[in-house]
């Protein structure tokens, strides 16, 4: 390469480097666990949960889907670890059987000691003899990456293993002379794997645990109510109930303004108010809308977030989700469709009232109740008290366009 060519290459390289260093990254994150600067302020809940769990209080946390409870709990775990409190996070969503439940539980609890996989195997063998543990290497790297626990297939042996397993957190905590916090996410999934038996045996064990605090989280309110609010159930009031609400508008206001400012974009109070009016301060959908607004600003090469950008972004979100929303719509028929359309345009929470049913041609109250229950089970609507609302803010907007 001659000197002239080198200078041209260097010049191009410098220009490329300059552009790379000045490219902004979209500051609004959604669709995954949010952490660090992307985590929206929940100072009160964070302080309360850390204090409760550090002092030995069990928590029962409910929030509708996409309210950010998992992201919040990860921040709680981060703060607890700073206090030298051990933590285990157990996602029960994949727990399709007792065997899978045992495997998920054991992997998560054993890892709280921060050991390598072979040390985890030794921990399991020490506390629960009889397990056959197989180490599965990562197929890409060949490194040890996961455990597979093989169990006897008969029900009696599986139940005996579970009974021993429930005491594993307390035994580890006592051995390490530290407090341990165990977080169960989507705890309502136990109903699909012999939940009554698990509830009974689990309560028998954990009521004697002095060194472990438990968190039970879920997004299906009616199922959590059955487990924790029914006096006849073993886990009745096993912990402090917490209803995780939407993020207050004033907290979200500051968050949105700061995030746009961090990438040199100016945004007015009126525009932020418009964003929160559309998103209803829902954590996930607010981030999603702001994410698209930021993209519009880049496309328009604008340093100001204009009000018309909000409408463009909202339409883009619905366009991106059109296939999913169409599939959701096609999965419901008759009065379920009618009720969805009614909820999309009405603020009336008295869906069983004569006025509401007549206005939207919904039929008798029993029909409305059946339709509402079916929509709730599908996750299309959420029930809070006696009020039903459409879960997905943008699905609600999409439904309005059908009328």
Beta strands, then each sheet from edge to edge (+ up, - down):
strand 1: 59-62
strand 2: 86-91
strand 3: 132-137
strand 4: 144-150
strand 5: 180-185
strand 6: 212-218
strand 7: 240-243
strand 8: 266-267
strand 9: 304-305
strand 10: 381-384
strand 11: 387-390
sheet 1: 2+ 5+ 6+ 1+ 7+
sheet 2: 3+ 4-
sheet 3: 8+ 9+
sheet 4: 10+ 11-
end
